[in-house]
Structures are given as structure tokens and as C-alpha cells.
Amino acid sequence: MSIRLTEKDTGRTLGTISQEDFQLLVGHMEEESSTDQDYYVEHTAIDALEALGASAGFVTLLRNAVGESEGIDVVWAEA
């Protein structure tokens, strides 16, 4: 099973990630509730995910999505 990531504000599809990378994302990011399906991703969070062993493709996907901004809200769904 893969997970599709989308930018919350624009609906832009960012790409899909593996279940392993998804588990890193869920384990590292703060959830506001048990049904939360979005995360605020910024540069220090990406660095932390990379240090935790996120795949190079996942790190690149996030870095490209955030770009020069301070961060973005990312929504996930099963692909």
C-alpha cells in the first residue's frame, strides 16, 4: 500500500510514499487528534525525518514541496 501526499491549501498532489516512510511521518509529526490526516511540514522536520532514515525519494519530495516557503500543510490518503 502506498500513501498519496497532497498540499492541503492548494490540493496539489505531491506524490506517493511507501508505508515505511509514512510510518516515519506519523511517528515523528504531531497529530491534533486520532483522526488527523494532515501535518505541517517545514525544513527542520524534513531534516529530522532524513536523520531517522526516511528514503531519499521521500526527503526530496518534501524538500521540493516546501521549497523556499517556511512550511506547508500536507494531507495524506491511501493511494
C-alpha positions as CSV (number, residue, x, y, z in Angstrom):
1,M,0.0,0.0,0.0
2,S,1.3,3.4,-0.8
3,I,0.3,6.8,0.6
4,R,-0.6,9.8,-1.5
5,L,0.5,13.2,-0.2
6,T,-1.3,16.4,-1.2
7,E,-0.8,20.0,-0.3
8,K,-3.8,21.0,1.9
9,D,-4.2,24.6,0.8
10,T,-3.9,24.0,-3.0
11,G,-4.9,20.4,-3.5
12,R,-1.7,19.9,-5.4
13,T,-0.6,16.2,-5.4
14,L,2.9,16.0,-4.1
15,G,3.5,12.3,-4.8
16,T,3.2,8.9,-3.2
17,I,5.4,7.4,-0.5
18,S,6.0,3.9,0.9
19,Q,4.4,2.6,4.0
20,E,7.8,2.7,5.8
21,D,8.2,6.4,5.0
22,F,4.6,7.0,6.1
23,Q,5.2,5.3,9.5
24,L,8.2,7.7,10.0
25,L,6.0,10.7,9.2
26,V,3.2,9.6,11.5
27,G,5.7,8.7,14.3
28,H,7.6,11.9,14.1
29,M,4.9,14.5,13.4
30,E,2.4,15.9,16.0
31,E,-1.3,14.9,15.5
32,E,-4.0,17.1,16.8
33,S,-6.5,14.2,17.1
34,S,-6.7,10.5,16.4
35,T,-8.4,11.2,13.1
36,D,-5.9,13.8,12.0
37,Q,-4.7,13.3,8.4
38,D,-2.6,16.4,7.9
39,Y,0.8,17.6,9.1
40,Y,2.6,20.9,9.0
41,V,6.0,20.1,7.3
42,E,8.9,22.5,7.5
43,H,12.6,22.3,6.9
44,T,13.6,21.2,10.4
45,A,11.0,18.4,10.3
46,I,12.4,17.2,6.9
47,D,15.9,17.2,8.4
48,A,14.7,15.1,11.3
49,L,12.9,12.6,9.1
50,E,16.0,12.3,7.0
51,A,18.1,11.6,10.1
52,L,15.5,9.0,11.2
53,G,16.1,7.1,7.9
54,A,13.5,8.4,5.5
55,S,14.2,7.4,2.0
56,A,16.0,9.8,-0.3
57,G,12.9,10.0,-2.6
58,F,10.6,11.0,0.3
59,V,13.1,13.6,1.5
60,T,13.4,15.0,-2.0
61,L,9.6,15.0,-2.4
62,L,9.2,17.0,0.8
63,R,12.0,19.4,0.1
64,N,10.6,20.2,-3.4
65,A,7.1,20.6,-1.9
66,V,8.2,23.1,0.8
67,G,10.6,24.9,-1.5
68,E,11.6,28.3,-0.2
69,S,8.5,28.7,2.0
70,E,8.5,28.3,5.8
71,G,6.4,25.2,5.5
72,I,3.2,23.6,4.2
73,D,0.3,21.6,5.4
74,V,0.4,18.1,3.9
75,V,-2.6,15.8,3.8
76,W,-2.3,12.0,3.4
77,A,-4.6,9.4,2.0
78,E,-4.3,5.8,1.0
79,A,-3.4,5.6,-2.7
